[in-house]
């Protein structure tokens, strides 16, 4: 699992050891509060005002990968907190990210572990479905007269 935790991370980085990654994470990769704390958030999925992405995620000591499910990334309760406006964020609120890509492009880039053959089949179907098609008829005013 060590390799997975180097490629995929869901924790606030150490601001002293890696200040650039820390800045990218607190700028781009925090899942903003929704539900009771922010009823106008776009992530609300129903009348119960629950978060469709199921944030905040639970603290975990190790990454767990199961078949036919999304991985559950390591989110240690290491005491790191970030206060942005009125909200305090912990590792429970960090969207999984790839540290290299995040720093390289100064952005959040969604990278997920594929733990199911269904995901591979979906990606192949999506990639090879063919190009978008449009049927259009163009009329000329001169031809209409």
N, CA, C and O atoms as a GROMACS GRO file, in nm:
protein
  580
    1UNK      N    1   0.080  -0.121   0.000
    1UNK     CA    2   0.000   0.000   0.000
    1UNK      C    3   0.084   0.126   0.000
    1UNK      O    4   0.033   0.234  -0.029
    2UNK      N    5   0.211   0.114   0.032
    2UNK     CA    6   0.297   0.231   0.034
    2UNK      C    7   0.298   0.302  -0.101
    2UNK      O    8   0.293   0.424  -0.106
    3UNK      N    9   0.304   0.224  -0.210
    3UNK     CA   10   0.306   0.285  -0.343
    3UNK      C   11   0.176   0.361  -0.371
    3UNK      O   12   0.179   0.469  -0.430
    4UNK      N   13   0.064   0.304  -0.329
    4UNK     CA   14  -0.065   0.370  -0.350
    4UNK      C   15  -0.069   0.502  -0.276
    4UNK      O   16  -0.115   0.602  -0.330
    5UNK      N   17  -0.021   0.504  -0.153
    5UNK     CA   18  -0.025   0.627  -0.074
    5UNK      C   19   0.074   0.732  -0.124
    5UNK      O   20   0.062   0.849  -0.087
    6UNK      N   21   0.169   0.694  -0.206
    6UNK     CA   22   0.258   0.793  -0.268
    6UNK      C   23   0.193   0.853  -0.392
    6UNK      O   24   0.217   0.969  -0.426
    7UNK      N   25   0.109   0.774  -0.461
    7UNK     CA   26   0.045   0.819  -0.584
    7UNK      C   27  -0.089   0.885  -0.560
    7UNK      O   28  -0.129   0.976  -0.634
    8UNK      N   29  -0.160   0.841  -0.457
    8UNK     CA   30  -0.292   0.893  -0.425
    8UNK      C   31  -0.293   0.935  -0.279
    8UNK      O   32  -0.251   0.860  -0.191
    9UNK      N   33  -0.341   1.055  -0.256
    9UNK     CA   34  -0.338   1.107  -0.121
    9UNK      C   35  -0.471   1.175  -0.092
    9UNK      O   36  -0.535   1.231  -0.182
   10UNK      N   37  -0.512   1.169   0.032
   10UNK     CA   38  -0.635   1.237   0.074
   10UNK      C   39  -0.612   1.302   0.210
   10UNK      O   40  -0.696   1.295   0.299
   11UNK      N   41  -0.497   1.365   0.223
   11UNK     CA   42  -0.460   1.428   0.349
   11UNK      C   43  -0.402   1.567   0.324
   11UNK      O   44  -0.351   1.596   0.216
   12UNK      N   45  -0.410   1.650   0.425
   12UNK     CA   46  -0.347   1.781   0.420
   12UNK      C   47  -0.197   1.760   0.433
   12UNK      O   48  -0.152   1.701   0.531
   13UNK      N   49  -0.118   1.807   0.337
   13UNK     CA   50   0.027   1.786   0.347
   13UNK      C   51   0.090   1.874   0.455
   13UNK      O   52   0.032   1.972   0.501
   14UNK      N   53   0.209   1.835   0.495
   14UNK     CA   54   0.285   1.910   0.595
   14UNK      C   55   0.329   2.043   0.533
   14UNK      O   56   0.402   2.041   0.433
   15UNK      N   57   0.288   2.157   0.588
   15UNK     CA   58   0.323   2.286   0.527
   15UNK      C   59   0.472   2.317   0.534
   15UNK      O   60   0.521   2.395   0.452
   16UNK      N   61   0.545   2.258   0.626
   16UNK     CA   62   0.689   2.283   0.637
   16UNK      C   63   0.768   2.194   0.542
   16UNK      O   64   0.865   2.239   0.481
   17UNK      N   65   0.727   2.068   0.528
   17UNK     CA   66   0.799   1.974   0.442
   17UNK      C   67   0.770   1.999   0.294
   17UNK      O   68   0.858   1.980   0.211
   18UNK      N   69   0.648   2.041   0.261
   18UNK     CA   70   0.612   2.061   0.121
   18UNK      C   71   0.517   2.180   0.109
   18UNK      O   72   0.397   2.162   0.091
   19UNK      N   73   0.572   2.302   0.118
   19UNK     CA   74   0.484   2.420   0.118
   19UNK      C   75   0.408   2.442  -0.013
   19UNK      O   76   0.296   2.492  -0.011
   20UNK      N   77   0.467   2.404  -0.126
   20UNK     CA   78   0.399   2.422  -0.254
   20UNK      C   79   0.276   2.330  -0.264
   20UNK      O   80   0.168   2.375  -0.302
   21UNK      N   81   0.293   2.204  -0.230
   21UNK     CA   82   0.180   2.111  -0.232
   21UNK      C   83   0.074   2.154  -0.132
   21UNK      O   84  -0.046   2.146  -0.160
   22UNK      N   85   0.115   2.200  -0.016
   22UNK     CA   86   0.021   2.249   0.086
   22UNK      C   87  -0.064   2.363   0.029
   22UNK      O   88  -0.186   2.365   0.048
   23UNK      N   89  -0.002   2.456  -0.039
   23UNK     CA   90  -0.074   2.569  -0.098
   23UNK      C   91  -0.173   2.521  -0.204
   23UNK      O   92  -0.287   2.568  -0.209
   24UNK      N   93  -0.131   2.428  -0.289
   24UNK     CA   94  -0.220   2.376  -0.394
   24UNK      C   95  -0.340   2.305  -0.331
   24UNK      O   96  -0.453   2.323  -0.375
   25UNK      N   97  -0.315   2.225  -0.228
   25UNK     CA   98  -0.423   2.150  -0.164
   25UNK      C   99  -0.524   2.243  -0.099
   25UNK      O  100  -0.644   2.226  -0.118
   26UNK      N  101  -0.477   2.340  -0.022
   26UNK     CA  102  -0.574   2.427   0.047
   26UNK      C  103  -0.644   2.521  -0.050
   26UNK      O  104  -0.750   2.575  -0.017
   27UNK      N  105  -0.588   2.541  -0.168
   27UNK     CA  106  -0.650   2.627  -0.268
   27UNK      C  107  -0.749   2.551  -0.356
   27UNK      O  108  -0.855   2.603  -0.390
   28UNK      N  109  -0.715   2.427  -0.394
   28UNK     CA  110  -0.791   2.357  -0.497
   28UNK      C  111  -0.858   2.226  -0.455
   28UNK      O  112  -0.952   2.182  -0.522
   29UNK      N  113  -0.815   2.164  -0.348
   29UNK     CA  114  -0.851   2.024  -0.327
   29UNK      C  115  -0.937   2.001  -0.203
   29UNK      O  116  -0.962   1.886  -0.168
   30UNK      N  117  -0.981   2.103  -0.138
   30UNK     CA  118  -1.068   2.086  -0.021
   30UNK      C  119  -1.213   2.078  -0.069
   30UNK      O  120  -1.257   2.160  -0.149
   31UNK      N  121  -1.286   1.980  -0.019
   31UNK     CA  122  -1.427   1.968  -0.051
   31UNK      C  123  -1.503   2.063   0.042
   31UNK      O  124  -1.512   2.039   0.162
   32UNK      N  125  -1.555   2.169  -0.014
   32UNK     CA  126  -1.621   2.272   0.066
   32UNK      C  127  -1.743   2.216   0.138
   32UNK      O  128  -1.814   2.129   0.086
   33UNK      N  129  -1.766   2.265   0.255
   33UNK     CA  130  -1.876   2.217   0.339
   33UNK      C  131  -2.009   2.231   0.268
   33UNK      O  132  -2.035   2.329   0.199
   34UNK      N  133  -2.093   2.129   0.287
   34UNK     CA  134  -2.229   2.135   0.236
   34UNK      C  135  -2.321   2.071   0.339
   34UNK      O  136  -2.276   2.034   0.448
   35UNK      N  137  -2.446   2.057   0.306
   35UNK     CA  138  -2.542   2.002   0.402
   35UNK      C  139  -2.584   2.108   0.502
   35UNK      O  140  -2.612   2.221   0.463
   36UNK      N  141  -2.589   2.073   0.627
   36UNK     CA  142  -2.633   2.165   0.732
   36UNK      C  143  -2.547   2.291   0.737
   36UNK      O  144  -2.597   2.399   0.768
   37UNK      N  145  -2.419   2.278   0.706
   37UNK     CA  146  -2.329   2.393   0.717
   37UNK      C  147  -2.339   2.488   0.597
   37UNK      O  148  -2.301   2.605   0.608
   38UNK      N  149  -2.388   2.439   0.483
   38UNK     CA  150  -2.398   2.522   0.364
   38UNK      C  151  -2.512   2.468   0.278
   38UNK      O  152  -2.490   2.386   0.189
   39UNK      N  153  -2.633   2.513   0.304
   39UNK     CA  154  -2.751   2.459   0.237
   39UNK      C  155  -2.762   2.503   0.092
   39UNK      O  156  -2.844   2.449   0.018
   40UNK      N  157  -2.681   2.599   0.048
   40UNK     CA  158  -2.684   2.645  -0.090
   40UNK      C  159  -2.579   2.577  -0.177
   40UNK      O  160  -2.567   2.608  -0.296
   41UNK      N  161  -2.503   2.485  -0.120
   41UNK     CA  162  -2.396   2.418  -0.195
   41UNK      C  163  -2.455   2.338  -0.311
   41UNK      O  164  -2.565   2.283  -0.301
   42UNK      N  165  -2.380   2.331  -0.420
   42UNK     CA  166  -2.427   2.257  -0.538
   42UNK      C  167  -2.417   2.106  -0.518
   42UNK      O  168  -2.467   2.031  -0.602
   43UNK      N  169  -2.354   2.062  -0.413
   43UNK     CA  170  -2.333   1.919  -0.391
   43UNK      C  171  -2.450   1.852  -0.321
   43UNK      O  172  -2.449   1.730  -0.303
   44UNK      N  173  -2.551   1.927  -0.282
   44UNK     CA  174  -2.665   1.871  -0.211
   44UNK      C  175  -2.747   1.789  -0.310
   44UNK      O  176  -2.776   1.837  -0.420
   45UNK      N  177  -2.785   1.667  -0.272
   45UNK     CA  178  -2.853   1.582  -0.369
   45UNK      C  179  -3.002   1.559  -0.342
   45UNK      O  180  -3.070   1.507  -0.430
   46UNK      N  181  -3.052   1.594  -0.229
   46UNK     CA  182  -3.192   1.562  -0.203
   46UNK      C  183  -3.251   1.655  -0.098
   46UNK      O  184  -3.184   1.745  -0.047
   47UNK      N  185  -3.376   1.631  -0.066
   47UNK     CA  186  -3.446   1.714   0.033
   47UNK      C  187  -3.385   1.701   0.172
   47UNK      O  188  -3.398   1.792   0.254
   48UNK      N  189  -3.318   1.590   0.199
   48UNK     CA  190  -3.255   1.570   0.329
   48UNK      C  191  -3.128   1.652   0.345
   48UNK      O  192  -3.066   1.653   0.452
   49UNK      N  193  -3.090   1.721   0.239
   49UNK     CA  194  -2.973   1.808   0.239
   49UNK      C  195  -2.846   1.732   0.275
   49UNK      O  196  -2.764   1.779   0.355
   50UNK      N  197  -2.830   1.614   0.217
   50UNK     CA  198  -2.709   1.537   0.238
   50UNK      C  199  -2.614   1.556   0.120
   50UNK      O  200  -2.657   1.587   0.009
   51UNK      N  201  -2.490   1.538   0.144
   51UNK     CA  202  -2.387   1.558   0.044
   51UNK      C  203  -2.385   1.439  -0.053
   51UNK      O  204  -2.377   1.325  -0.008
   52UNK      N  205  -2.393   1.464  -0.183
   52UNK     CA  206  -2.395   1.355  -0.280
   52UNK      C  207  -2.261   1.282  -0.288
   52UNK      O  208  -2.257   1.167  -0.331
   53UNK      N  209  -2.153   1.346  -0.248
   53UNK     CA  210  -2.022   1.281  -0.249
   53UNK      C  211  -1.990   1.218  -0.113
   53UNK      O  212  -1.881   1.163  -0.093
   54UNK      N  213  -2.084   1.225  -0.022
   54UNK     CA  214  -2.071   1.164   0.111
   54UNK      C  215  -1.953   1.218   0.191
   54UNK      O  216  -1.885   1.144   0.262
   55UNK      N  217  -1.930   1.348   0.179
   55UNK     CA  218  -1.829   1.413   0.263
   55UNK      C  219  -1.897   1.464   0.388
   55UNK      O  220  -2.016   1.496   0.384
   56UNK      N  221  -1.828   1.473   0.498
   56UNK     CA  222  -1.688   1.438   0.520
   56UNK      C  223  -1.670   1.286   0.527
   56UNK      O  224  -1.758   1.213   0.574
   57UNK      N  225  -1.555   1.241   0.480
   57UNK     CA  226  -1.520   1.098   0.482
   57UNK      C  227  -1.464   1.064   0.620
   57UNK      O  228  -1.419   1.152   0.694
   58UNK      N  229  -1.467   0.938   0.653
   58UNK     CA  230  -1.418   0.894   0.784
   58UNK      C  231  -1.265   0.887   0.785
   58UNK      O  232  -1.203   0.863   0.682
   59UNK      N  233  -1.207   0.909   0.902
   59UNK     CA  234  -1.062   0.890   0.917
   59UNK      C  235  -1.030   0.742   0.898
   59UNK      O  236  -1.105   0.656   0.945
   60UNK      N  237  -0.919   0.712   0.830
   60UNK     CA  238  -0.872   0.575   0.811
   60UNK      C  239  -0.722   0.571   0.829
   60UNK      O  240  -0.651   0.663   0.788
   61UNK      N  241  -0.672   0.466   0.890
   61UNK     CA  242  -0.528   0.452   0.910
   61UNK      C  243  -0.457   0.400   0.786
   61UNK      O  244  -0.337   0.422   0.769
   62UNK      N  245  -0.531   0.330   0.697
   62UNK     CA  246  -0.471   0.274   0.576
   62UNK      C  247  -0.572   0.278   0.463
   62UNK      O  248  -0.693   0.280   0.486
   63UNK      N  249  -0.522   0.279   0.339
   63UNK     CA  250  -0.607   0.275   0.221
   63UNK      C  251  -0.669   0.136   0.209
   63UNK      O  252  -0.601   0.036   0.228
   64UNK      N  253  -0.797   0.132   0.177
   64UNK     CA  254  -0.868   0.005   0.161
   64UNK      C  255  -0.922  -0.001   0.018
   64UNK      O  256  -0.994   0.088  -0.027
   65UNK      N  257  -0.884  -0.107  -0.053
   65UNK     CA  258  -0.933  -0.127  -0.189
   65UNK      C  259  -1.015  -0.255  -0.191
   65UNK      O  260  -0.965  -0.362  -0.155
   66UNK      N  261  -1.141  -0.243  -0.232
   66UNK     CA  262  -1.228  -0.360  -0.242
   66UNK      C  263  -1.278  -0.372  -0.385
   66UNK      O  264  -1.282  -0.274  -0.459
   67UNK      N  265  -1.316  -0.492  -0.422
   67UNK     CA  266  -1.365  -0.515  -0.557
   67UNK      C  267  -1.502  -0.450  -0.574
   67UNK      O  268  -1.584  -0.452  -0.483
   68UNK      N  269  -1.524  -0.394  -0.692
   68UNK     CA  270  -1.652  -0.331  -0.728
   68UNK      C  271  -1.693  -0.216  -0.636
   68UNK      O  272  -1.811  -0.199  -0.607
   69UNK      N  273  -1.595  -0.140  -0.592
   69UNK     CA  274  -1.624  -0.025  -0.507
   69UNK      C  275  -1.512   0.078  -0.522
   69UNK      O  276  -1.401   0.045  -0.564
   70UNK      N  277  -1.543   0.199  -0.489
   70UNK     CA  278  -1.439   0.300  -0.487
   70UNK      C  279  -1.343   0.272  -0.372
   70UNK      O  280  -1.384   0.221  -0.268
   71UNK      N  281  -1.216   0.303  -0.391
   71UNK     CA  282  -1.122   0.283  -0.279
   71UNK      C  283  -1.154   0.381  -0.167
   71UNK      O  284  -1.208   0.489  -0.190
   72UNK      N  285  -1.120   0.342  -0.047
   72UNK     CA  286  -1.130   0.430   0.069
   72UNK      C  287  -0.988   0.467   0.105
   72UNK      O  288  -0.911   0.384   0.152
   73UNK      N  289  -0.953   0.593   0.083
   73UNK     CA  290  -0.815   0.639   0.097
   73UNK      C  291  -0.778   0.666   0.242
   73UNK      O  292  -0.862   0.700   0.325
   74UNK      N  293  -0.650   0.651   0.269
   74UNK     CA  294  -0.597   0.679   0.402
   74UNK      C  295  -0.621   0.825   0.436
   74UNK      O  296  -0.586   0.914   0.358
   75UNK      N  297  -0.680   0.848   0.550
   75UNK     CA  298  -0.705   0.983   0.603
   75UNK      C  299  -0.675   0.977   0.752
   75UNK      O  300  -0.764   0.953   0.833
   76UNK      N  301  -0.552   0.997   0.786
   76UNK     CA  302  -0.513   0.986   0.927
   76UNK      C  303  -0.563   1.107   1.007
   76UNK      O  304  -0.570   1.219   0.956
   77UNK      N  305  -0.596   1.082   1.129
   77UNK     CA  306  -0.637   1.190   1.220
   77UNK      C  307  -0.509   1.244   1.285
   77UNK      O  308  -0.481   1.217   1.402
   78UNK      N  309  -0.433   1.321   1.206
   78UNK     CA  310  -0.302   1.369   1.253
   78UNK      C  311  -0.308   1.510   1.312
   78UNK      O  312  -0.204   1.570   1.338
   79UNK      N  313  -0.427   1.562   1.332
   79UNK     CA  314  -0.442   1.692   1.395
   79UNK      C  315  -0.428   1.812   1.303
   79UNK      O  316  -0.443   1.925   1.348
   80UNK      N  317  -0.399   1.789   1.175
   80UNK     CA  318  -0.388   1.903   1.082
   80UNK      C  319  -0.527   1.959   1.054
   80UNK      O  320  -0.621   1.886   1.024
   81UNK      N  321  -0.535   2.090   1.064
   81UNK     CA  322  -0.660   2.160   1.039
   81UNK      C  323  -0.632   2.286   0.959
   81UNK      O  324  -0.525   2.346   0.970
   82UNK      N  325  -0.731   2.323   0.879
   82UNK     CA  326  -0.722   2.446   0.801
   82UNK      C  327  -0.851   2.522   0.825
   82UNK      O  328  -0.960   2.466   0.815
   83UNK      N  329  -0.839   2.649   0.858
   83UNK     CA  330  -0.958   2.731   0.876
   83UNK      C  331  -0.970   2.822   0.755
   83UNK      O  332  -0.880   2.901   0.725
   84UNK      N  333  -1.083   2.810   0.685
   84UNK     CA  334  -1.113   2.896   0.571
   84UNK      C  335  -1.248   2.959   0.599
   84UNK      O  336  -1.349   2.891   0.614
   85UNK      N  337  -1.247   3.089   0.606
   85UNK     CA  338  -1.363   3.167   0.647
   85UNK      C  339  -1.416   3.116   0.781
   85UNK      O  340  -1.346   3.124   0.881
   86UNK      N  341  -1.538   3.065   0.784
   86UNK     CA  342  -1.596   3.023   0.911
   86UNK      C  343  -1.582   2.873   0.936
   86UNK      O  344  -1.621   2.824   1.042
   87UNK      N  345  -1.527   2.800   0.841
   87UNK     CA  346  -1.523   2.654   0.851
   87UNK      C  347  -1.382   2.604   0.880
   87UNK      O  348  -1.282   2.661   0.835
   88UNK      N  349  -1.376   2.495   0.955
   88UNK     CA  350  -1.250   2.427   0.983
   88UNK      C  351  -1.252   2.295   0.906
   88UNK      O  352  -1.347   2.218   0.914
   89UNK      N  353  -1.145   2.271   0.831
   89UNK     CA  354  -1.134   2.152   0.748
   89UNK      C  355  -1.023   2.061   0.802
   89UNK      O  356  -0.920   2.108   0.850
   90UNK      N  357  -1.048   1.930   0.793
   90UNK     CA  358  -0.949   1.831   0.834
   90UNK      C  359  -0.928   1.735   0.717
   90UNK      O  360  -0.977   1.759   0.607
   91UNK      N  361  -0.854   1.627   0.741
   91UNK     CA  362  -0.833   1.527   0.636
   91UNK      C  363  -0.964   1.463   0.590
   91UNK      O  364  -0.969   1.405   0.482
   92UNK      N  365  -1.068   1.473   0.670
   92UNK     CA  366  -1.199   1.420   0.632
   92UNK      C  367  -1.256   1.495   0.511
   92UNK      O  368  -1.344   1.443   0.442
   93UNK      N  369  -1.207   1.617   0.485
   93UNK     CA  370  -1.262   1.702   0.380
   93UNK      C  371  -1.173   1.713   0.257
   93UNK      O  372  -1.200   1.793   0.168
   94UNK      N  373  -1.068   1.634   0.251
   94UNK     CA  374  -0.975   1.643   0.138
   94UNK      C  375  -1.015   1.543   0.030
   94UNK      O  376  -1.032   1.424   0.057
   95UNK      N  377  -1.030   1.594  -0.092
   95UNK     CA  378  -1.061   1.510  -0.207
   95UNK      C  379  -0.933   1.436  -0.246
   95UNK      O  380  -0.826   1.497  -0.245
   96UNK      N  381  -0.940   1.308  -0.281
   96UNK     CA  382  -0.818   1.237  -0.321
   96UNK      C  383  -0.749   1.305  -0.439
   96UNK      O  384  -0.815   1.351  -0.532
   97UNK      N  385  -0.617   1.311  -0.434
   97UNK     CA  386  -0.541   1.379  -0.538
   97UNK      C  387  -0.408   1.308  -0.560
   97UNK      O  388  -0.364   1.227  -0.478
   98UNK      N  389  -0.345   1.340  -0.671
   98UNK     CA  390  -0.211   1.292  -0.701
   98UNK      C  391  -0.116   1.407  -0.674
   98UNK      O  392  -0.125   1.510  -0.740
   99UNK      N  393  -0.024   1.392  -0.578
   99UNK     CA  394   0.063   1.504  -0.541
   99UNK      C  395   0.146   1.559  -0.658
   99UNK      O  396   0.159   1.681  -0.672
  100UNK      N  397   0.200   1.471  -0.741
  100UNK     CA  398   0.283   1.517  -0.853
  100UNK      C  399   0.202   1.602  -0.951
  100UNK      O  400   0.243   1.712  -0.986
  101UNK      N  401   0.086   1.550  -0.993
  101UNK     CA  402   0.005   1.624  -1.090
  101UNK      C  403  -0.049   1.755  -1.031
  101UNK      O  404  -0.057   1.856  -1.101
  102UNK      N  405  -0.084   1.752  -0.905
  102UNK     CA  406  -0.137   1.873  -0.840
  102UNK      C  407  -0.034   1.985  -0.840
  102UNK      O  408  -0.067   2.100  -0.872
  103UNK      N  409   0.090   1.953  -0.805
  103UNK     CA  410   0.196   2.055  -0.802
  103UNK      C  411   0.235   2.093  -0.944
  103UNK      O  412   0.255   2.211  -0.973
  104UNK      N  413   0.245   1.996  -1.033
  104UNK     CA  414   0.288   2.022  -1.172
  104UNK      C  415   0.196   2.121  -1.242
  104UNK      O  416   0.242   2.210  -1.313
  105UNK      N  417   0.064   2.104  -1.222
  105UNK     CA  418  -0.033   2.186  -1.292
  105UNK      C  419  -0.104   2.287  -1.203
  105UNK      O  420  -0.190   2.360  -1.249
  106UNK      N  421  -0.068   2.291  -1.074
  106UNK     CA  422  -0.129   2.383  -0.979
  106UNK      C  423  -0.282   2.376  -0.988
  106UNK      O  424  -0.351   2.478  -0.998
  107UNK      N  425  -0.332   2.253  -0.984
  107UNK     CA  426  -0.476   2.232  -1.000
  107UNK      C  427  -0.514   2.096  -0.942
  107UNK      O  428  -0.428   2.013  -0.912
  108UNK      N  429  -0.643   2.077  -0.926
  108UNK     CA  430  -0.692   1.946  -0.888
  108UNK      C  431  -0.719   1.868  -1.015
  108UNK      O  432  -0.792   1.914  -1.102
  109UNK      N  433  -0.662   1.750  -1.026
  109UNK     CA  434  -0.685   1.661  -1.138
  109UNK      C  435  -0.736   1.530  -1.078
  109UNK      O  436  -0.668   1.466  -0.997
  110UNK      N  437  -0.856   1.490  -1.119
  110UNK     CA  438  -0.916   1.370  -1.063
  110UNK      C  439  -0.844   1.246  -1.113
  110UNK      O  440  -0.843   1.218  -1.233
  111UNK      N  441  -0.783   1.172  -1.022
  111UNK     CA  442  -0.715   1.047  -1.052
  111UNK      C  443  -0.767   0.945  -0.952
  111UNK      O  444  -0.760   0.966  -0.831
  112UNK      N  445  -0.820   0.834  -1.003
  112UNK     CA  446  -0.878   0.733  -0.915
  112UNK      C  447  -0.812   0.598  -0.938
  112UNK      O  448  -0.762   0.570  -1.047
  113UNK      N  449  -0.812   0.516  -0.837
  113UNK     CA  450  -0.767   0.378  -0.847
  113UNK      C  451  -0.882   0.297  -0.905
  113UNK      O  452  -0.996   0.310  -0.861
  114UNK      N  453  -0.852   0.215  -1.005
  114UNK     CA  454  -0.954   0.129  -1.064
  114UNK      C  455  -0.946  -0.006  -0.995
  114UNK      O  456  -0.844  -0.076  -1.004
  115UNK      N  457  -1.052  -0.042  -0.926
  115UNK     CA  458  -1.052  -0.167  -0.851
  115UNK      C  459  -1.150  -0.269  -0.906
  115UNK      O  460  -1.181  -0.368  -0.839
  116UNK      N  461  -1.200  -0.246  -1.027
  116UNK     CA  462  -1.301  -0.335  -1.081
  116UNK      C  463  -1.286  -0.345  -1.231
  116UNK      O  464  -1.250  -0.248  -1.297
  117UNK      N  465  -1.314  -0.460  -1.286
  117UNK     CA  466  -1.314  -0.477  -1.431
  117UNK      C  467  -1.426  -0.396  -1.495
  117UNK      O  468  -1.416  -0.357  -1.611
  118UNK      N  469  -1.532  -0.369  -1.419
  118UNK     CA  470  -1.642  -0.288  -1.472
  118UNK      C  471  -1.594  -0.148  -1.508
  118UNK      O  472  -1.639  -0.091  -1.608
  119UNK      N  473  -1.505  -0.092  -1.429
  119UNK     CA  474  -1.453   0.041  -1.458
  119UNK      C  475  -1.371   0.040  -1.586
  119UNK      O  476  -1.379   0.133  -1.667
  120UNK      N  477  -1.292  -0.064  -1.606
  120UNK     CA  478  -1.213  -0.075  -1.729
  120UNK      C  479  -1.304  -0.090  -1.849
  120UNK      O  480  -1.281  -0.028  -1.953
  121UNK      N  481  -1.407  -0.172  -1.836
  121UNK     CA  482  -1.503  -0.190  -1.945
  121UNK      C  483  -1.573  -0.057  -1.977
  121UNK      O  484  -1.594  -0.025  -2.094
  122UNK      N  485  -1.609   0.018  -1.876
  122UNK     CA  486  -1.674   0.147  -1.896
  122UNK      C  487  -1.582   0.243  -1.971
  122UNK      O  488  -1.624   0.311  -2.065
  123UNK      N  489  -1.455   0.248  -1.929
  123UNK     CA  490  -1.361   0.339  -1.995
  123UNK      C  491  -1.341   0.301  -2.141
  123UNK      O  492  -1.338   0.389  -2.227
  124UNK      N  493  -1.328   0.173  -2.170
  124UNK     CA  494  -1.311   0.129  -2.309
  124UNK      C  495  -1.435   0.162  -2.391
  124UNK      O  496  -1.423   0.208  -2.504
  125UNK      N  497  -1.551   0.138  -2.336
  125UNK     CA  498  -1.675   0.168  -2.406
  125UNK      C  499  -1.684   0.318  -2.434
  125UNK      O  500  -1.724   0.359  -2.543
  126UNK      N  501  -1.647   0.399  -2.337
  126UNK     CA  502  -1.653   0.544  -2.353
  126UNK      C  503  -1.554   0.593  -2.457
  126UNK      O  504  -1.588   0.677  -2.541
  127UNK      N  505  -1.431   0.541  -2.452
  127UNK     CA  506  -1.327   0.586  -2.544
  127UNK      C  507  -1.357   0.544  -2.687
  127UNK      O  508  -1.331   0.619  -2.781
  128UNK      N  509  -1.412   0.423  -2.704
  128UNK     CA  510  -1.432   0.370  -2.838
  128UNK      C  511  -1.575   0.382  -2.887
  128UNK      O  512  -1.612   0.312  -2.982
  129UNK      N  513  -1.654   0.465  -2.828
  129UNK     CA  514  -1.794   0.478  -2.870
  129UNK      C  515  -1.808   0.550  -3.003
  129UNK      O  516  -1.915   0.549  -3.064
  130UNK      N  517  -1.702   0.613  -3.048
  130UNK     CA  518  -1.709   0.686  -3.174
  130UNK      C  519  -1.723   0.835  -3.149
  130UNK      O  520  -1.756   0.878  -3.038
  131UNK      N  521  -1.699   0.910  -3.250
  131UNK     CA  522  -1.705   1.055  -3.238
  131UNK      C  523  -1.847   1.105  -3.230
  131UNK      O  524  -1.941   1.035  -3.264
  132UNK      N  525  -1.861   1.228  -3.184
  132UNK     CA  526  -1.992   1.291  -3.181
  132UNK      C  527  -2.036   1.318  -3.324
  132UNK      O  528  -1.954   1.349  -3.410
  133UNK      N  529  -2.165   1.307  -3.348
  133UNK     CA  530  -2.217   1.324  -3.483
  133UNK      C  531  -2.328   1.427  -3.483
  133UNK      O  532  -2.406   1.440  -3.388
  134UNK      N  533  -2.333   1.500  -3.592
  134UNK     CA  534  -2.437   1.599  -3.610
  134UNK      C  535  -2.491   1.586  -3.751
  134UNK      O  536  -2.414   1.574  -3.847
  135UNK      N  537  -2.621   1.588  -3.764
  135UNK     CA  538  -2.683   1.593  -3.896
  135UNK      C  539  -2.738   1.733  -3.910
  135UNK      O  540  -2.821   1.778  -3.830
  136UNK      N  541  -2.692   1.802  -4.012
  136UNK     CA  542  -2.733   1.941  -4.031
  136UNK      C  543  -2.772   1.964  -4.176
  136UNK      O  544  -2.713   1.905  -4.267
  137UNK      N  545  -2.869   2.047  -4.196
  137UNK     CA  546  -2.909   2.089  -4.330
  137UNK      C  547  -2.890   2.239  -4.337
  137UNK      O  548  -2.941   2.314  -4.253
  138UNK      N  549  -2.818   2.281  -4.436
  138UNK     CA  550  -2.789   2.423  -4.451
  138UNK      C  551  -2.869   2.476  -4.570
  138UNK      O  552  -2.860   2.425  -4.681
  139UNK      N  553  -2.947   2.578  -4.543
  139UNK     CA  554  -3.028   2.640  -4.646
  139UNK      C  555  -2.966   2.774  -4.684
  139UNK      O  556  -2.911   2.846  -4.601
  140UNK      N  557  -2.978   2.803  -4.808
  140UNK     CA  558  -2.933   2.933  -4.857
  140UNK      C  559  -3.058   3.013  -4.893
  140UNK      O  560  -3.154   2.958  -4.947
  141UNK      N  561  -3.055   3.142  -4.863
  141UNK     CA  562  -3.170   3.226  -4.899
  141UNK      C  563  -3.188   3.233  -5.050
  141UNK      O  564  -3.301   3.242  -5.098
  142UNK      N  565  -3.078   3.228  -5.126
  142UNK     CA  566  -3.088   3.233  -5.270
  142UNK      C  567  -3.154   3.109  -5.325
  142UNK      O  568  -3.233   3.117  -5.420
  143UNK      N  569  -3.124   2.993  -5.267
  143UNK     CA  570  -3.182   2.868  -5.314
  143UNK      C  571  -3.331   2.861  -5.280
  143UNK      O  572  -3.408   2.795  -5.351
  144UNK      N  573  -3.371   2.926  -5.173
  144UNK     CA  574  -3.511   2.925  -5.131
  144UNK      C  575  -3.598   3.008  -5.224
  144UNK      O  576  -3.718   2.982  -5.235
  145UNK      N  577  -3.540   3.108  -5.291
  145UNK     CA  578  -3.617   3.197  -5.378
  145UNK      C  579  -3.628   3.142  -5.514
  145UNK      O  580  -3.690   3.204  -5.600
   0.00000   0.00000   0.00000
